[in-house]
Structures are given as structure tokens and as C-alpha cells.
Amino acid sequence: MKKITFLFIALVLLCGWGVNASVSGDSVQYDVVTVEENDTLWDIAARRVDNTKDIRQVVYDIEQFNHITNPGQLEPGMKIKIPVDL
């Protein structure tokens, strides 16, 4: 009886964890942009936003979303994900 109770509790916990993992998964919508010759993150961000948003924040968000630690090392042909909600 103790084994059945333990298995039942373990099953309930694992199912709950699985549901939580699927709900909290990466649901961010993004576009993929290809870096062109002489592009900077500022250039890429400027093409994506209007004047109602702080472009510095948009550049920062793109850096964080793509784990870019040195934006000076962008190379032509690189693919960068741009969150749609920027």
C-alpha cells in the first residue's frame, strides 16, 4: 500500500511539473534578421522601432535575447532573433 501511495504522489508531481514546463516554455515570438555588411545593433533596432520607444532599451533587449556580449563583433550573415513585441 505504501508503494502505491508513493507512486501515486510521484506521478502527480511529475505530471504537474510537465504541465508547468509546457506552459512556461519559450513562447516569445521573434523574427530572424540577417546581419548585413556594416550593420550595428543600433541600425538593426532603428529599422524595427518607431519614435515611441527608447532605442537604447531596444538595443539592450536584443543583446539580452541573443546573449550578445560584444556587439562590435557582429559579422555579415549572422542571424539575430528580434522579439516581435519590441
A tleap script that builds the chain and sets N, CA, C and O, in Angstrom:
source leaprc.protein.ff14SB
mol = sequence {
  NMET LYS LYS ILE THR PHE LEU PHE ILE ALA
  LEU VAL LEU LEU CYS GLY TRP GLY VAL ASN
  ALA SER VAL SER GLY ASP SER VAL GLN TYR
  ASP VAL VAL THR VAL GLU GLU ASN ASP THR
  LEU TRP ASP ILE ALA ALA ARG ARG VAL ASP
  ASN THR LYS ASP ILE ARG GLN VAL VAL TYR
  ASP ILE GLU GLN PHE ASN HIE ILE THR ASN
  PRO GLY GLN LEU GLU PRO GLY MET LYS ILE
  LYS ILE PRO VAL ASP CLEU
}
set mol.1.N position { 0.818 -1.202 0.000 }
set mol.1.CA position { 0.000 0.000 0.000 }
set mol.1.C position { 0.860 1.264 0.000 }
set mol.1.O position { 0.528 2.251 -0.656 }
set mol.2.N position { 1.974 1.221 0.746 }
set mol.2.CA position { 2.856 2.384 0.794 }
set mol.2.C position { 3.492 2.644 -0.568 }
set mol.2.O position { 3.690 3.795 -0.956 }
set mol.3.N position { 3.814 1.558 -1.302 }
set mol.3.CA position { 4.403 1.723 -2.626 }
set mol.3.C position { 3.421 2.395 -3.580 }
set mol.3.O position { 3.804 3.262 -4.367 }
set mol.4.N position { 2.166 1.995 -3.508 }
set mol.4.CA position { 1.146 2.557 -4.388 }
set mol.4.C position { 0.941 4.035 -4.069 }
set mol.4.O position { 0.826 4.856 -4.978 }
set mol.5.N position { 0.894 4.373 -2.791 }
set mol.5.CA position { 0.729 5.770 -2.384 }
set mol.5.C position { 1.919 6.601 -2.866 }
set mol.5.O position { 1.746 7.698 -3.397 }
set mol.6.N position { 3.121 6.070 -2.676 }
set mol.6.CA position { 4.324 6.774 -3.118 }
set mol.6.C position { 4.309 6.970 -4.634 }
set mol.6.O position { 4.600 8.065 -5.116 }
set mol.7.N position { 3.977 5.938 -5.380 }
set mol.7.CA position { 3.928 6.036 -6.835 }
set mol.7.C position { 2.875 7.042 -7.290 }
set mol.7.O position { 3.104 7.804 -8.229 }
set mol.8.N position { 1.731 7.043 -6.628 }
set mol.8.CA position { 0.674 7.982 -6.973 }
set mol.8.C position { 1.138 9.423 -6.758 }
set mol.8.O position { 0.927 10.279 -7.617 }
set mol.9.N position { 1.764 9.689 -5.622 }
set mol.9.CA position { 2.255 11.032 -5.324 }
set mol.9.C position { 3.332 11.437 -6.325 }
set mol.9.O position { 3.340 12.567 -6.814 }
set mol.10.N position { 4.239 10.514 -6.626 }
set mol.10.CA position { 5.296 10.810 -7.597 }
set mol.10.C position { 4.705 11.109 -8.968 }
set mol.10.O position { 5.157 12.029 -9.650 }
set mol.11.N position { 3.714 10.351 -9.371 }
set mol.11.CA position { 3.068 10.558 -10.658 }
set mol.11.C position { 2.388 11.930 -10.715 }
set mol.11.O position { 2.509 12.642 -11.712 }
set mol.12.N position { 1.686 12.294 -9.661 }
set mol.12.CA position { 1.012 13.591 -9.614 }
set mol.12.C position { 2.033 14.728 -9.696 }
set mol.12.O position { 1.820 15.701 -10.418 }
set mol.13.N position { 3.134 14.608 -8.963 }
set mol.13.CA position { 4.161 15.651 -9.002 }
set mol.13.C position { 4.801 15.758 -10.379 }
set mol.13.O position { 5.026 16.864 -10.872 }
set mol.14.N position { 5.095 14.627 -11.003 }
set mol.14.CA position { 5.708 14.653 -12.331 }
set mol.14.C position { 4.761 15.224 -13.379 }
set mol.14.O position { 5.188 15.966 -14.263 }
set mol.15.N position { 3.497 14.889 -13.285 }
set mol.15.CA position { 2.521 15.448 -14.230 }
set mol.15.C position { 2.400 16.958 -14.045 }
set mol.15.O position { 2.330 17.697 -15.026 }
set mol.16.N position { 2.376 17.407 -12.831 }
set mol.16.CA position { 2.299 18.842 -12.550 }
set mol.16.C position { 3.519 19.569 -13.065 }
set mol.16.O position { 3.404 20.672 -13.600 }
set mol.17.N position { 4.692 18.966 -12.910 }
set mol.17.CA position { 5.914 19.578 -13.407 }
set mol.17.C position { 5.879 19.659 -14.931 }
set mol.17.O position { 6.279 20.672 -15.506 }
set mol.18.N position { 5.406 18.607 -15.585 }
set mol.18.CA position { 5.329 18.594 -17.046 }
set mol.18.C position { 4.391 19.660 -17.578 }
set mol.18.O position { 4.700 20.319 -18.571 }
set mol.19.N position { 3.258 19.835 -16.937 }
set mol.19.CA position { 2.307 20.868 -17.356 }
set mol.19.C position { 2.917 22.236 -17.157 }
set mol.19.O position { 2.793 23.101 -18.024 }
set mol.20.N position { 3.574 22.448 -16.035 }
set mol.20.CA position { 4.202 23.738 -15.751 }
set mol.20.C position { 5.297 24.036 -16.768 }
set mol.20.O position { 5.424 25.173 -17.223 }
set mol.21.N position { 6.088 23.032 -17.128 }
set mol.21.CA position { 7.164 23.235 -18.096 }
set mol.21.C position { 6.605 23.614 -19.462 }
set mol.21.O position { 7.188 24.449 -20.154 }
set mol.22.N position { 5.492 23.019 -19.859 }
set mol.22.CA position { 4.941 23.331 -21.178 }
set mol.22.C position { 4.282 24.705 -21.200 }
set mol.22.O position { 4.265 25.363 -22.239 }
set mol.23.N position { 3.749 25.139 -20.081 }
set mol.23.CA position { 3.108 26.452 -20.013 }
set mol.23.C position { 4.144 27.560 -19.956 }
set mol.23.O position { 3.957 28.612 -20.569 }
set mol.24.N position { 5.231 27.345 -19.234 }
set mol.24.CA position { 6.224 28.397 -19.060 }
set mol.24.C position { 7.354 28.306 -20.080 }
set mol.24.O position { 8.399 28.926 -19.882 }
set mol.25.N position { 7.181 27.564 -21.145 }
set mol.25.CA position { 8.206 27.417 -22.171 }
set mol.25.C position { 8.432 28.711 -22.927 }
set mol.25.O position { 7.768 29.719 -22.682 }
set mol.26.N position { 9.376 28.668 -23.845 }
set mol.26.CA position { 9.735 29.846 -24.638 }
set mol.26.C position { 8.608 30.180 -25.591 }
set mol.26.O position { 8.489 29.577 -26.658 }
set mol.27.N position { 7.784 31.134 -25.213 }
set mol.27.CA position { 6.645 31.497 -26.043 }
set mol.27.C position { 6.830 32.885 -26.662 }
set mol.27.O position { 5.876 33.491 -27.148 }
set mol.28.N position { 8.059 33.372 -26.637 }
set mol.28.CA position { 8.336 34.681 -27.206 }
set mol.28.C position { 8.329 34.569 -28.727 }
set mol.28.O position { 9.017 33.722 -29.297 }
set mol.29.N position { 7.561 35.414 -29.368 }
set mol.29.CA position { 7.530 35.473 -30.823 }
set mol.29.C position { 8.699 36.331 -31.291 }
set mol.29.O position { 8.962 37.388 -30.717 }
set mol.30.N position { 9.395 35.888 -32.319 }
set mol.30.CA position { 10.512 36.674 -32.815 }
set mol.30.C position { 10.656 36.523 -34.325 }
set mol.30.O position { 10.194 35.551 -34.924 }
set mol.31.N position { 11.312 37.517 -34.918 }
set mol.31.CA position { 11.701 37.471 -36.316 }
set mol.31.C position { 13.203 37.227 -36.354 }
set mol.31.O position { 13.926 37.599 -35.429 }
set mol.32.N position { 13.659 36.609 -37.415 }
set mol.32.CA position { 15.089 36.397 -37.589 }
set mol.32.C position { 15.599 37.398 -38.622 }
set mol.32.O position { 15.069 37.495 -39.729 }
set mol.33.N position { 16.634 38.137 -38.240 }
set mol.33.CA position { 17.231 39.149 -39.107 }
set mol.33.C position { 18.651 38.698 -39.431 }
set mol.33.O position { 19.382 38.240 -38.553 }
set mol.34.N position { 19.032 38.829 -40.689 }
set mol.34.CA position { 20.401 38.527 -41.107 }
set mol.34.C position { 21.217 39.812 -41.092 }
set mol.34.O position { 20.842 40.809 -41.711 }
set mol.35.N position { 22.333 39.775 -40.379 }
set mol.35.CA position { 23.211 40.939 -40.288 }
set mol.35.C position { 23.841 41.177 -41.661 }
set mol.35.O position { 24.348 40.256 -42.301 }
set mol.36.N position { 23.795 42.431 -42.089 }
set mol.36.CA position { 24.388 42.819 -43.370 }
set mol.36.C position { 25.697 43.554 -43.139 }
set mol.36.O position { 26.024 43.912 -42.008 }
set mol.37.N position { 26.435 43.776 -44.199 }
set mol.37.CA position { 27.724 44.468 -44.122 }
set mol.37.C position { 27.560 45.812 -43.404 }
set mol.37.O position { 26.659 46.584 -43.731 }
set mol.38.N position { 28.412 46.084 -42.448 }
set mol.38.CA position { 28.464 47.329 -41.664 }
set mol.38.C position { 27.244 47.558 -40.771 }
set mol.38.O position { 27.068 48.668 -40.268 }
set mol.39.N position { 26.400 46.553 -40.556 }
set mol.39.CA position { 25.269 46.682 -39.630 }
set mol.39.C position { 25.759 46.756 -38.194 }
set mol.39.O position { 26.737 46.109 -37.819 }
set mol.40.N position { 25.067 47.546 -37.407 }
set mol.40.CA position { 25.261 47.554 -35.961 }
set mol.40.C position { 23.921 47.194 -35.323 }
set mol.40.O position { 22.879 47.218 -35.979 }
set mol.41.N position { 23.965 46.862 -34.046 }
set mol.41.CA position { 22.698 46.583 -33.359 }
set mol.41.C position { 21.816 47.815 -33.366 }
set mol.41.O position { 20.592 47.705 -33.434 }
set mol.42.N position { 22.427 48.984 -33.298 }
set mol.42.CA position { 21.667 50.233 -33.342 }
set mol.42.C position { 20.921 50.352 -34.669 }
set mol.42.O position { 19.744 50.712 -34.693 }
set mol.43.N position { 21.610 50.047 -35.780 }
set mol.43.CA position { 20.974 50.093 -37.098 }
set mol.43.C position { 19.800 49.122 -37.185 }
set mol.43.O position { 18.719 49.464 -37.664 }
set mol.44.N position { 20.042 47.914 -36.712 }
set mol.44.CA position { 19.003 46.878 -36.766 }
set mol.44.C position { 17.808 47.292 -35.924 }
set mol.44.O position { 16.663 47.153 -36.355 }
set mol.45.N position { 18.070 47.803 -34.719 }
set mol.45.CA position { 16.986 48.243 -33.840 }
set mol.45.C position { 16.227 49.414 -34.447 }
set mol.45.O position { 15.001 49.478 -34.359 }
set mol.46.N position { 16.958 50.342 -35.065 }
set mol.46.CA position { 16.324 51.531 -35.635 }
set mol.46.C position { 15.357 51.168 -36.766 }
set mol.46.O position { 14.361 51.859 -36.976 }
set mol.47.N position { 15.646 50.099 -37.484 }
set mol.47.CA position { 14.751 49.663 -38.559 }
set mol.47.C position { 13.494 48.997 -38.018 }
set mol.47.O position { 12.532 48.804 -38.761 }
set mol.48.N position { 13.488 48.641 -36.725 }
set mol.48.CA position { 12.391 47.882 -36.150 }
set mol.48.C position { 11.447 48.679 -35.262 }
set mol.48.O position { 10.356 48.203 -34.949 }
set mol.49.N position { 11.839 49.878 -34.850 }
set mol.49.CA position { 11.026 50.618 -33.874 }
set mol.49.C position { 10.634 51.986 -34.411 }
set mol.49.O position { 11.224 52.513 -35.354 }
set mol.50.N position { 9.614 52.533 -33.768 }
set mol.50.CA position { 9.225 53.905 -34.096 }
set mol.50.C position { 9.744 54.828 -32.994 }
set mol.50.O position { 10.482 54.389 -32.111 }
set mol.51.N position { 9.367 56.087 -33.043 }
set mol.51.CA position { 9.907 57.054 -32.083 }
set mol.51.C position { 9.225 57.029 -30.714 }
set mol.51.O position { 9.512 57.876 -29.868 }
set mol.52.N position { 8.331 56.074 -30.487 }
set mol.52.CA position { 7.686 55.975 -29.172 }
set mol.52.C position { 8.490 55.119 -28.201 }
set mol.52.O position { 8.159 55.047 -27.017 }
set mol.53.N position { 9.543 54.472 -28.693 }
set mol.53.CA position { 10.343 53.598 -27.833 }
set mol.53.C position { 11.773 54.109 -27.748 }
set mol.53.O position { 12.293 54.714 -28.685 }
set mol.54.N position { 12.384 53.855 -26.627 }
set mol.54.CA position { 13.779 54.227 -26.403 }
set mol.54.C position { 14.664 53.208 -27.124 }
set mol.54.O position { 14.710 52.038 -26.742 }
set mol.55.N position { 15.354 53.652 -28.149 }
set mol.55.CA position { 16.152 52.729 -28.957 }
set mol.55.C position { 17.266 52.082 -28.138 }
set mol.55.O position { 17.683 50.963 -28.439 }
set mol.56.N position { 17.752 52.774 -27.105 }
set mol.56.CA position { 18.790 52.181 -26.248 }
set mol.56.C position { 18.260 50.942 -25.544 }
set mol.56.O position { 18.978 49.953 -25.394 }
set mol.57.N position { 17.001 50.995 -25.112 }
set mol.57.CA position { 16.396 49.840 -24.460 }
set mol.57.C position { 16.190 48.707 -25.453 }
set mol.57.O position { 16.368 47.539 -25.110 }
set mol.58.N position { 15.820 49.043 -26.672 }
set mol.58.CA position { 15.612 48.028 -27.706 }
set mol.58.C position { 16.930 47.324 -28.022 }
set mol.58.O position { 16.967 46.100 -28.146 }
set mol.59.N position { 18.013 48.097 -28.153 }
set mol.59.CA position { 19.329 47.505 -28.398 }
set mol.59.C position { 19.702 46.578 -27.251 }
set mol.59.O position { 20.178 45.465 -27.477 }
set mol.60.N position { 19.488 47.029 -26.033 }
set mol.60.CA position { 19.779 46.205 -24.851 }
set mol.60.C position { 18.957 44.917 -24.874 }
set mol.60.O position { 19.485 43.838 -24.608 }
set mol.61.N position { 17.678 45.029 -25.189 }
set mol.61.CA position { 16.810 43.849 -25.235 }
set mol.61.C position { 17.280 42.850 -26.290 }
set mol.61.O position { 17.257 41.642 -26.057 }
set mol.62.N position { 17.703 43.351 -27.445 }
set mol.62.CA position { 18.209 42.460 -28.496 }
set mol.62.C position { 19.484 41.758 -28.027 }
set mol.62.O position { 19.665 40.562 -28.254 }
set mol.63.N position { 20.363 42.516 -27.372 }
set mol.63.CA position { 21.589 41.913 -26.831 }
set mol.63.C position { 21.263 40.797 -25.847 }
set mol.63.O position { 21.836 39.711 -25.920 }
set mol.64.N position { 20.344 41.068 -24.931 }
set mol.64.CA position { 19.983 40.076 -23.921 }
set mol.64.C position { 19.311 38.858 -24.542 }
set mol.64.O position { 19.618 37.726 -24.169 }
set mol.65.N position { 18.410 39.074 -25.473 }
set mol.65.CA position { 17.661 37.990 -26.101 }
set mol.65.C position { 18.578 37.055 -26.879 }
set mol.65.O position { 18.321 35.853 -26.960 }
set mol.66.N position { 19.648 37.605 -27.452 }
set mol.66.CA position { 20.574 36.818 -28.272 }
set mol.66.C position { 21.875 36.470 -27.551 }
set mol.66.O position { 22.765 35.857 -28.142 }
set mol.67.N position { 21.992 36.852 -26.289 }
set mol.67.CA position { 23.198 36.588 -25.491 }
set mol.67.C position { 24.436 37.178 -26.167 }
set mol.67.O position { 25.483 36.535 -26.237 }
set mol.68.N position { 24.300 38.396 -26.658 }
set mol.68.CA position { 25.414 39.084 -27.307 }
set mol.68.C position { 26.191 39.841 -26.244 }
set mol.68.O position { 25.654 40.735 -25.590 }
set mol.69.N position { 27.466 39.479 -26.073 }
set mol.69.CA position { 28.289 40.140 -25.066 }
set mol.69.C position { 29.177 41.219 -25.679 }
set mol.69.O position { 29.614 42.132 -24.978 }
set mol.70.N position { 29.446 41.123 -26.979 }
set mol.70.CA position { 30.256 42.123 -27.647 }
set mol.70.C position { 29.595 42.497 -28.974 }
set mol.70.O position { 29.857 41.866 -29.998 }
set mol.71.N position { 28.735 43.526 -28.958 }
set mol.71.CA position { 28.020 43.884 -30.179 }
set mol.71.C position { 28.935 44.352 -31.302 }
set mol.71.O position { 28.498 44.423 -32.451 }
set mol.72.N position { 30.184 44.672 -31.006 }
set mol.72.CA position { 31.139 45.081 -32.024 }
set mol.72.C position { 31.612 43.927 -32.888 }
set mol.72.O position { 32.286 44.138 -33.897 }
set mol.73.N position { 31.264 42.706 -32.499 }
set mol.73.CA position { 31.712 41.545 -33.259 }
set mol.73.C position { 30.618 40.958 -34.145 }
set mol.73.O position { 30.666 39.777 -34.489 }
set mol.74.N position { 29.635 41.772 -34.514 }
set mol.74.CA position { 28.631 41.297 -35.459 }
set mol.74.C position { 29.299 41.082 -36.806 }
set mol.74.O position { 30.137 41.876 -37.232 }
set mol.75.N position { 28.920 40.008 -37.464 }
set mol.75.CA position { 29.502 39.712 -38.765 }
set mol.75.C position { 28.399 39.531 -39.787 }
set mol.75.O position { 27.331 39.014 -39.458 }
set mol.76.N position { 28.638 39.948 -41.022 }
set mol.76.CA position { 27.637 39.742 -42.072 }
set mol.76.C position { 27.271 38.260 -42.174 }
set mol.76.O position { 28.127 37.377 -42.139 }
set mol.77.N position { 25.974 38.031 -42.302 }
set mol.77.CA position { 25.479 36.659 -42.401 }
set mol.77.C position { 24.999 36.088 -41.078 }
set mol.77.O position { 24.286 35.085 -41.064 }
set mol.78.N position { 25.380 36.713 -39.957 }
set mol.78.CA position { 24.894 36.241 -38.656 }
set mol.78.C position { 23.372 36.377 -38.612 }
set mol.78.O position { 22.806 37.295 -39.204 }
set mol.79.N position { 22.729 35.471 -37.918 }
set mol.79.CA position { 21.285 35.519 -37.713 }
set mol.79.C position { 21.024 36.001 -36.297 }
set mol.79.O position { 21.575 35.466 -35.335 }
set mol.80.N position { 20.173 37.021 -36.177 }
set mol.80.CA position { 19.810 37.577 -34.870 }
set mol.80.C position { 18.289 37.504 -34.728 }
set mol.80.O position { 17.542 37.841 -35.646 }
set mol.81.N position { 17.857 37.054 -33.553 }
set mol.81.CA position { 16.432 36.994 -33.259 }
set mol.81.C position { 15.985 38.328 -32.671 }
set mol.81.O position { 16.590 38.849 -31.733 }
set mol.82.N position { 14.919 38.861 -33.241 }
set mol.82.CA position { 14.371 40.137 -32.777 }
set mol.82.C position { 12.977 39.868 -32.232 }
set mol.82.O position { 12.085 39.508 -33.001 }
set mol.83.N position { 12.758 40.031 -30.918 }
set mol.83.CA position { 11.399 39.823 -30.381 }
set mol.83.C position { 10.389 40.717 -31.094 }
set mol.83.O position { 10.656 41.894 -31.334 }
set mol.84.N position { 9.244 40.162 -31.427 }
set mol.84.CA position { 8.225 40.886 -32.169 }
set mol.84.C position { 7.642 42.033 -31.371 }
set mol.84.O position { 7.255 43.049 -31.948 }
set mol.85.N position { 7.570 41.894 -30.067 }
set mol.85.CA position { 6.932 42.921 -29.239 }
set mol.85.C position { 7.805 44.136 -28.982 }
set mol.85.O position { 7.428 44.992 -28.181 }
set mol.86.N position { 8.961 44.245 -29.635 }
set mol.86.CA position { 9.834 45.418 -29.421 }
set mol.86.C position { 9.251 46.637 -30.075 }
set mol.86.O position { 9.840 47.716 -30.004 }
savepdb mol mol.pdb
quit
